[in-house]
Amino acid sequence: MHAKTMKAGTILVAGALLLGGCTGSQERVAAGGAMGAGAGALIGGAVGGGRGALIGALIGGMAGLVIADAIEKERAREAAYIAARSGGSNTQRFRNSSGQDVTVRARTVRTYNNSQGQKIRVVERTVTREGKAAGTDQVEVNLATNEASGI
C-alpha cells in the first residue's frame, strides 16, 4: 500500500471516529458516511493501492449512508415505542445522513384492546426536516407482544 493512501485513510477514519465519538447522538448519524468512506479507503488501499482506496472510499461511503439512514428509521421507531409504553408522547431530535435537522414527535392518540384482550396503543408520528413538515403517520403498538404495525 502506498504511504500516502494509508496516511489519508488513517486521517479519514480517525477524524470520523472523533466526530462520531465526541459529539451528541444527533451528529453521529451524519458521521456514518464519513466513517464508511474512511474505512473503505483503508481497506481498498491495502488491497489495491491508490485506485483501490478510491473505490473503497466510494463503496464504504455509500454503505455508511445506508447504515445512517437505517439509524434514522430506528430513531423514529424508538419514538413511537416510547410514546406507546408511556401512554404519552416522546420527541427524538437528530441529524440524518444528509446532515438535516430531523425531529420526530410521537404521541399516543388512542388505546384499545384487540380481540385477544391485548392492549394496543395507536401512536401518531410527525416528522419535520429543517423545520418543514415531512409527513405524519400512525402506528399501532401491541403492548403485550411489543409488535408494531406500520413501522
C-alpha positions as CSV (number, residue, x, y, z in Angstrom):
1,M,0.0,0.0,0.0
2,H,1.2,3.5,-0.8
3,A,2.2,5.6,2.3
4,K,0.0,8.5,1.1
5,T,-3.0,6.3,0.7
6,M,-2.5,4.8,4.2
7,K,-2.0,8.2,5.7
8,A,-5.1,9.7,4.1
9,G,-7.2,6.7,5.0
10,T,-5.9,6.8,8.6
11,I,-6.8,10.5,8.8
12,L,-10.3,10.0,7.4
13,V,-11.0,7.1,9.9
14,A,-9.5,9.0,12.8
15,G,-11.5,12.1,12.0
16,A,-14.7,10.3,11.5
17,L,-14.3,8.3,14.7
18,L,-13.5,11.5,16.6
19,L,-16.6,13.2,15.1
20,G,-18.7,10.1,15.8
21,G,-17.4,9.5,19.3
22,C,-17.2,13.1,20.7
23,T,-20.5,14.6,19.5
24,G,-24.0,14.1,20.6
25,S,-26.0,11.2,19.1
26,Q,-27.6,13.7,16.7
27,E,-24.4,14.2,14.8
28,R,-23.4,10.5,14.9
29,V,-25.9,9.7,12.3
30,A,-24.4,12.3,9.9
31,A,-20.9,10.8,10.5
32,G,-21.9,7.4,9.1
33,G,-20.9,8.2,5.5
34,A,-17.6,9.7,6.6
35,M,-16.8,6.7,8.7
36,G,-17.7,4.3,5.9
37,A,-15.6,6.2,3.4
38,G,-12.6,6.3,5.7
39,A,-12.7,2.6,6.5
40,G,-13.3,1.8,2.8
41,A,-10.3,3.8,1.8
42,L,-8.0,2.0,4.3
43,I,-9.2,-1.5,3.2
44,G,-9.2,-0.6,-0.5
45,G,-5.8,1.0,-0.3
46,A,-4.4,-2.2,1.4
47,V,-5.8,-4.4,-1.3
48,G,-5.5,-2.3,-4.5
49,G,-3.3,0.8,-3.8
50,G,-4.5,4.3,-4.8
51,R,-7.2,3.1,-7.1
52,G,-8.4,0.6,-4.5
53,A,-8.5,3.3,-1.9
54,L,-10.8,5.4,-4.2
55,I,-13.1,2.6,-4.9
56,G,-13.1,1.5,-1.3
57,A,-14.0,5.1,-0.2
58,L,-16.9,5.2,-2.6
59,I,-18.3,1.8,-1.6
60,G,-17.6,2.4,2.1
61,G,-19.2,5.9,2.0
62,M,-22.4,4.5,0.4
63,A,-22.5,1.7,2.9
64,G,-22.1,4.2,5.7
65,L,-25.0,6.3,4.4
66,V,-27.3,3.2,4.2
67,I,-26.4,2.4,7.8
68,A,-27.0,6.0,8.8
69,D,-30.5,6.0,7.1
70,A,-31.3,2.8,9.0
71,I,-30.4,4.6,12.2
72,E,-32.8,7.5,11.2
73,K,-35.6,5.0,10.8
74,E,-34.7,3.3,14.1
75,R,-34.9,6.7,15.9
76,A,-38.4,7.2,14.5
77,R,-39.4,3.7,15.6
78,E,-37.9,4.3,19.0
79,A,-40.0,7.5,19.5
80,A,-43.2,5.5,18.7
81,Y,-42.4,2.7,21.2
82,I,-41.5,5.2,24.0
83,A,-44.8,7.1,23.4
84,A,-46.8,3.8,23.3
85,R,-45.2,2.4,26.5
86,S,-45.8,5.6,28.4
87,G,-49.2,6.4,27.0
88,G,-47.9,9.9,26.4
89,S,-45.5,11.5,24.0
90,N,-41.9,11.4,23.0
91,T,-39.6,13.6,20.8
92,Q,-36.5,12.4,19.1
93,R,-34.2,15.1,17.5
94,F,-31.1,14.2,15.5
95,R,-29.3,14.9,12.2
96,N,-29.9,12.5,9.4
97,S,-27.3,11.1,6.9
98,S,-27.7,14.3,4.8
99,G,-27.0,16.5,7.8
100,Q,-30.6,17.7,8.1
101,D,-32.0,18.5,11.5
102,V,-34.8,16.0,12.0
103,T,-37.5,16.0,14.7
104,V,-39.8,13.0,15.2
105,R,-42.7,13.8,17.6
106,A,-44.8,10.8,18.7
107,R,-47.9,10.9,20.8
108,T,-50.4,8.3,21.9
109,V,-53.8,9.2,20.3
110,R,-55.9,6.1,21.3
111,T,-55.7,2.9,23.4
112,Y,-57.9,-0.1,22.9
113,N,-58.0,-3.9,23.5
114,N,-57.8,-6.2,20.5
115,S,-59.8,-9.4,20.0
116,Q,-57.3,-11.3,22.2
117,G,-57.7,-8.8,25.0
118,Q,-54.2,-7.3,24.5
119,K,-53.8,-3.5,25.0
120,I,-53.0,-1.7,21.7
121,R,-51.8,1.9,21.6
122,V,-52.2,4.0,18.4
123,V,-49.3,6.4,18.1
124,E,-49.2,9.4,15.7
125,R,-45.7,10.3,14.5
126,T,-45.0,13.7,12.9
127,V,-41.6,14.2,11.2
128,T,-40.1,17.6,10.4
129,R,-36.8,18.1,8.5
130,E,-35.1,21.5,8.8
131,G,-38.3,22.8,10.4
132,K,-40.6,21.8,7.5
133,A,-43.3,19.2,7.7
134,A,-42.1,15.9,6.2
135,G,-45.0,13.6,7.0
136,T,-47.4,12.2,9.5
137,D,-48.3,8.6,10.1
138,Q,-49.9,6.3,12.7
139,V,-48.6,3.1,14.0
140,E,-50.2,0.6,16.4
141,V,-48.1,-0.9,19.1
142,N,-49.2,-4.1,20.8
143,L,-48.0,-3.7,24.4
144,A,-48.2,-7.4,25.2
145,T,-46.0,-8.5,22.3
146,N,-44.1,-5.3,21.6
147,E,-45.0,-5.7,17.9
148,A,-45.9,-2.7,15.8
149,S,-47.8,-2.3,12.5
150,G,-46.9,0.5,10.1
151,I,-43.3,0.8,11.2
